[in-house]
Amino acid sequence: MSLLIKNGTVVTEGGMQRANILIRGRRIAALTSSEPNSDRVIDAEGMLVIPGVVDPHVHFRQPGMEGEDWVTGSMSALAGGVTTVLDMPNTRPPATTKALLEEKQQLVELQTASSALVNYGFHFGATSSNVGEISAVGLGSAEGEVSGGGRRIAASVKVFMGSSTGDLLVEDPSALRGILGASRLTTVHAEDEAVIRERCDQPDHLSRRPKEAALSAIRKLLQCRGRGGVYVCHLTSAEEIQLAEQFYREATPHHLFLTDDLMKKIGNFAKVNPPLRSESDRRSLWESLLEGRIDCIGSDHAPHTRLSKEGASGAVPSGMPGVETSLPLLLDRSLRGEIALERVISMMCLNPASIFGLRGKGRIAPGYDADIVLIDPKEERTVRADRLHYKCGWTPYEGLRLRGWPKITILNGAEAYVDGVFTKARGGHVKYAF
């Protein structure tokens, strides 16, 4: 089947143009000023047409955890203009072997057999003793190396240098050095566990996980780095951004839009690792973004149930939902003239697809997969948990009014979300390019 999206303003990393997009099957066939014949037509008059967002940092909690599953997670992603997600390994059991990673993929396919599904990939979980598994999942540092043959089945090797949700933690510098040396791409939660332990008697979460924990972890990364790339997750300040200048750098919407003052308003619902910082840190992070020093936006979508967030402070898990609101938050800032939309597209579409080697993703161009989002730049909507699709049922952005929301999300050439209505999406495991 063919589909023509006509009369829209197409936004790429290079600029905006009035153009029609012809889709044949799962891929973009042409960008044109003409109106070629097609089986279906979508009139995008007055809309912005952007590539589907690639969210490189989500926690869909399966297997074995509460707060989300692949049906509700997929729906939330599609409604938020996200067409590809890369899921983190800290589940129960954690994805720390090739066999467990393959079991996880089978679970995803089973959960979504009759409902929504985005394009998806997985990060592989590093431990102090599973370096030998890195080449088995196709992430060995030698070009094209896959132990025993086969194909790459993971986006990166994920290292937790500081304790977080789940049981993955790599503290030993020699183990860290071995992982970085063995992996072509390592994704890192950079908080130094030694600093966190030293401050365990501090009175609040922010004091127990200070900015120095992040800076210390980045310094260790600089000392231990191998031949492969390093992607540092959820940086929270300009100091961290500057120190990590040799690495790929990610920021989250919650560190860009929220501060530690939110703890006073919603308590442990604002608890996250790394913690929300001060207003001055938030502003410095935005300045770094505007200066082009942040490569990617990752939602770190980490939903927990209301019940778990309402427990005693020390036992409350860290994390907050975000996959459905990431794009609207950045769109709103762009439509208000605070950041170029092309820059948003680079950080949320092109760069993550390029860094993680996602074949055919991240651009509107002939030959690329037809993952496309139509945005109504005039629609203003107040964020309400009961209008979002999270299984956890809450959002830290409750009551915030934003302009610019996805109206239609096209996944691999087919309409998967149309103005609040979902169809059976035809996503699947992404293909990686070395």
C-alpha positions in Angstrom: 0.0 0.0 0.0 1.1 3.6 -0.6 0.4 6.7 1.5 0.8 10.4 0.6 1.2 13.0 3.3 0.6 16.3 1.6 0.7 20.0 2.4 2.7 19.7 5.6 5.8 21.5 6.8 8.5 18.9 6.9 11.1 19.4 9.6 14.5 17.8 9.3 17.8 18.5 11.1 18.7 20.7 8.1 15.6 23.0 8.1 11.9 23.2 7.2 10.3 22.8 3.8 6.8 22.6 2.4 6.8 19.1 0.8 4.7 16.0 0.2 6.0 12.6 1.5 5.2 9.5 -0.5 5.4 6.3 1.4 5.4 2.8 -0.2 5.1 -0.1 2.2 7.3 0.5 5.2 9.6 3.1 3.7 9.7 6.7 2.5 9.8 6.7 -1.3 10.1 10.4 -2.1 9.9 14.0 -0.9 8.2 15.9 -3.7 6.3 19.1 -4.5 4.0 17.1 -6.8 1.1 14.9 -5.7 1.8 11.4 -7.0 -0.9 8.8 -7.0 -1.3 6.8 -3.8 -3.8 4.5 -2.1 -4.3 6.8 0.8 -3.8 10.5 1.4 -3.4 12.5 4.7 -3.8 16.2 4.4 -1.3 17.8 6.8 -2.2 21.4 6.1 -1.1 23.5 9.0 0.9 20.7 10.6 4.5 20.1 11.3 5.8 16.8 10.0 8.8 15.4 11.9 10.7 12.1 12.1 9.4 9.6 14.7 11.3 10.2 18.0 13.9 7.7 19.1 13.9 7.5 22.9 17.2 5.8 23.8 16.4 5.5 27.5 13.2 3.8 28.8 12.3 1.3 31.5 9.2 -0.6 30.4 9.7 -2.8 33.5 9.3 -6.2 32.0 10.0 -8.9 32.9 9.2 -9.1 36.6 8.5 -5.5 37.7 5.5 -3.3 38.3 4.6 0.2 37.0 4.6 -0.5 33.2 4.3 -3.2 30.6 4.9 -3.2 26.8 1.3 -2.6 25.9 0.8 0.6 28.0 4.4 1.6 27.4 3.9 1.3 23.6 0.7 3.3 23.8 2.3 6.1 25.8 5.2 6.2 23.3 3.1 6.4 20.2 0.8 9.1 21.7 3.9 11.1 22.5 5.3 10.8 19.0 7.9 8.2 20.0 8.3 5.4 17.4 11.4 3.7 18.7 12.5 2.9 22.2 15.6 1.3 23.7 14.8 -0.5 26.9 17.1 -0.7 29.9 18.3 -4.0 31.4 17.6 -3.6 35.1 14.5 -5.9 35.2 13.9 -9.2 37.1 15.8 -11.0 36.0 18.2 -8.5 34.5 19.2 -8.9 30.9 22.8 -9.9 31.5 23.2 -12.9 29.1 22.3 -13.5 25.5 19.7 -16.1 26.6 18.0 -13.7 29.0 18.0 -11.0 26.3 16.3 -13.3 23.8 13.8 -14.4 26.5 13.0 -10.7 27.0 12.3 -10.2 23.3 10.0 -13.2 23.3 8.1 -11.8 26.3 7.7 -8.4 24.5 6.3 -10.2 21.4 3.9 -12.2 23.6 2.6 -9.2 25.5 2.0 -7.2 22.3 0.6 -10.0 20.1 -2.8 -8.3 19.9 -2.1 -4.7 20.9 0.2 -1.7 20.3 3.9 -2.1 19.8 6.6 0.4 18.9 10.0 -0.3 17.3 12.2 -1.5 20.1 15.7 -2.5 21.1 17.4 -3.4 24.3 20.5 -2.4 26.3 22.5 -5.3 27.7 23.3 -5.3 31.4 26.9 -5.3 32.5 28.1 -7.0 35.7 31.6 -7.5 37.1 31.6 -11.1 35.7 29.8 -11.2 32.3 32.3 -9.5 30.0 32.4 -12.7 27.9 28.7 -12.2 27.0 29.4 -8.8 25.3 30.5 -10.2 22.0 27.7 -12.8 22.1 25.1 -10.0 21.8 27.0 -8.4 19.0 28.7 -5.6 20.9 32.3 -6.8 20.8 34.8 -4.0 20.1 36.1 -5.7 16.9 34.2 -4.4 13.9 31.4 -6.9 13.0 32.3 -9.3 15.8 29.5 -11.6 17.0 30.5 -14.6 19.1 29.2 -17.7 17.4 27.9 -15.9 14.4 24.5 -14.2 14.2 23.6 -10.6 14.5 23.8 -7.7 16.9 20.8 -7.9 19.3 21.6 -5.1 21.8 22.0 -1.4 21.4 24.7 -1.0 24.0 26.2 -2.4 27.1 24.7 -0.6 30.2 26.9 0.1 33.2 25.5 1.3 36.5 28.3 2.9 38.4 25.9 3.9 41.2 23.1 1.8 42.7 19.7 2.4 41.2 16.5 0.4 40.6 17.4 -3.3 40.3 20.6 -5.2 41.2 23.1 -4.1 38.6 26.2 -2.3 39.9 29.8 -2.2 38.7 32.1 -0.6 41.3 35.5 -2.3 40.7 37.7 -0.1 38.4 39.3 -3.2 36.8 35.9 -4.6 36.0 34.8 -1.2 34.5 38.0 -1.1 32.5 37.4 -4.6 31.2 33.8 -3.7 30.1 34.8 -0.5 28.4 37.6 -2.3 26.6 35.4 -5.1 25.4 32.4 -3.0 24.2 32.0 -1.0 21.0 29.4 1.2 22.8 28.8 1.5 26.6 25.9 3.4 28.1 26.6 4.6 31.7 24.7 5.7 34.7 27.5 7.9 36.1 27.1 8.3 39.8 30.0 7.1 42.0 28.8 4.5 44.5 31.7 5.3 46.8 30.6 8.9 47.1 27.0 7.8 47.7 28.0 5.4 50.5 30.1 8.1 52.2 27.0 10.3 52.5 24.4 7.6 53.5 23.8 9.4 56.8 22.7 12.7 55.0 19.1 13.8 55.7 17.7 13.9 52.1 18.0 12.2 48.7 19.7 15.2 47.1 22.4 15.3 49.8 23.0 11.6 49.6 23.6 11.7 45.8 25.3 15.1 45.3 26.6 16.5 42.0 30.1 15.4 43.2 29.0 11.7 42.8 28.3 12.4 39.1 31.5 14.3 38.6 33.6 11.6 40.4 32.0 8.9 38.2 32.8 10.8 35.0 36.5 11.2 36.1 36.7 7.5 36.6 35.3 6.9 33.1 37.9 9.2 31.7 40.6 7.1 33.4 39.2 3.7 32.3 37.8 4.4 28.8 38.5 1.8 26.1 38.4 1.9 22.3 34.6 2.0 22.1 32.2 4.9 22.5 30.8 6.0 25.8 27.3 7.4 26.2 26.6 9.1 29.6 23.0 9.2 30.7 21.0 11.9 32.4 23.6 14.6 33.0 22.3 17.2 35.3 24.5 20.3 35.1 26.9 22.3 32.9 29.9 21.0 35.0 29.1 17.4 34.1 28.5 18.3 30.5 31.9 20.0 30.3 33.7 17.2 32.0 32.1 14.6 29.8 33.0 16.4 26.5 34.8 13.3 25.1 31.6 11.2 25.4 28.1 11.2 24.0 26.0 13.3 26.4 22.3 12.8 27.3 19.9 15.0 29.2 16.4 14.2 30.4 13.3 16.4 30.3 12.9 16.2 34.1 16.4 17.6 34.7 15.7 20.3 32.1 12.3 21.3 33.4 12.1 20.4 37.1 14.1 21.2 40.2 14.6 19.9 43.7 11.8 22.3 44.9 9.4 19.7 43.5 10.1 17.5 46.4 8.4 20.0 48.6 5.2 19.8 46.5 4.9 16.1 45.6 7.4 14.4 47.9 8.9 11.1 46.8 7.1 11.2 43.5 9.9 13.6 42.6 12.6 11.2 43.8 14.9 10.2 40.9 18.5 9.1 40.2 20.4 11.3 39.7 18.3 13.7 41.8 16.7 16.8 40.6 19.1 19.7 41.1 18.9 23.4 41.9 17.4 26.0 39.7 20.9 27.2 38.8 21.9 23.7 37.7 18.7 23.4 35.6 19.5 26.7 33.9 23.1 25.7 33.3 21.8 22.5 31.7 19.6 24.5 29.4 22.4 26.7 28.4 24.5 23.7 27.5 21.7 22.4 25.4 21.3 25.7 23.5 25.1 25.8 23.0 24.9 22.4 21.2 26.7 20.5 23.9 24.0 17.9 24.5 23.7 15.1 22.0 20.5 13.4 22.9 17.3 13.7 25.0 16.4 10.5 26.7 13.2 10.3 28.8 14.5 7.9 31.4 10.9 6.8 31.6 11.0 5.0 34.9 7.4 4.6 36.2 6.6 3.3 39.6 3.2 2.7 41.0 1.5 5.2 43.3 1.6 2.7 46.1 5.4 2.2 45.9 6.0 6.0 45.7 3.9 6.6 48.9 6.0 4.4 51.1 8.6 5.3 53.7 11.1 7.6 52.2 14.2 5.4 52.4 12.4 2.5 50.7 10.8 4.5 47.9 12.2 3.7 44.5 13.6 6.4 42.3 12.2 7.3 38.9 9.3 9.0 37.1 7.3 8.5 33.9 8.2 10.6 30.9 8.1 8.9 27.5 4.7 10.5 26.5 5.6 14.0 27.5 9.2 14.4 26.3 8.4 15.6 22.9 5.5 17.9 23.9 7.8 19.5 26.5 10.5 20.3 23.9 8.0 21.3 21.2 6.4 23.8 23.6 9.8 25.5 24.2 10.5 25.5 20.5 7.1 26.9 19.5 7.7 29.7 22.1 10.9 30.6 20.3 13.4 29.3 22.9 15.1 26.6 20.9 15.2 25.8 17.2 12.9 23.0 16.1 15.7 21.6 14.0 17.9 21.3 17.1 15.1 19.3 18.8 14.9 17.0 15.9 18.6 16.4 15.9 18.6 15.5 19.7 15.5 13.4 19.7 15.6 11.7 16.3 18.8 11.8 14.2 21.4 11.7 16.9 20.1 8.7 18.9 19.5 6.7 15.7 23.1 7.5 14.6 24.8 6.8 17.9 23.1 3.5 18.5 23.3 2.4 14.9 19.5 2.1 14.2 19.3 1.3 10.6 16.7 3.4 8.7 15.6 5.5 11.7 15.8 9.2 12.7 15.3 11.0 9.4 12.6 11.9 6.8 14.5 11.0 3.6 14.0 8.5 0.7 14.9 5.0 1.7 14.4 5.6 5.5 11.7 3.8 7.5 8.4 5.7 7.4 8.3 6.6 11.1 6.7 10.0 11.0 4.8 12.3 13.4 2.3 15.0 12.5 2.2 17.8 15.0 -0.6 20.4 15.5 1.5 23.5 16.5 -1.7 25.3 17.6 -3.1 22.7 20.0 -2.6 23.6 23.7 -3.3 21.0 26.3 -2.9 20.7 30.0 -1.0 17.7 31.1 -3.3 15.4 33.1 -2.5 11.9 34.3 -5.9 10.7 33.3 -5.3 11.7 29.7 -1.9 10.0 29.5 -1.5 6.2 28.9 0.9 5.3 31.7 0.0 2.2 33.7 1.4 3.9 36.8 -1.3 6.6 36.5 0.7 9.7 37.4 3.0 12.4 36.0 5.3 15.0 37.6 4.1 17.5 35.0 0.5 17.5 36.2 -1.2 20.8 35.4 1.5 22.1 33.1 0.0 23.6 29.9 1.9 22.8 26.7 1.5 23.8 23.0 2.2 21.4 20.2 1.0 17.8 20.5 1.2 14.7 18.2 -2.0 14.2 16.2 -0.9 11.3 14.1 1.9 8.8 14.6 2.9 6.7 11.6 4.9 3.6 12.3 6.7 1.8 9.5 4.3 3.3 7.0 1.0 2.7 8.8 -1.1 4.9 11.1 -0.6 3.6 14.6 -2.1 6.6 16.5 -4.6 9.0 15.2 -6.0 11.8 17.5 -6.4 9.6 20.5 -7.2 6.3 18.8 -4.7 3.4 18.4 -4.5 0.8 15.8 -2.5 -2.5 15.9 0.9 -1.1 15.3 3.5 -3.1 13.3 6.7 -2.3 15.1 9.3 -4.8 16.0 12.9 -5.4 17.0 15.1 -2.7 15.3 17.9 -3.6 12.9 21.4 -2.4 13.8 24.0 -1.1 11.4 27.7 -1.5 12.4 
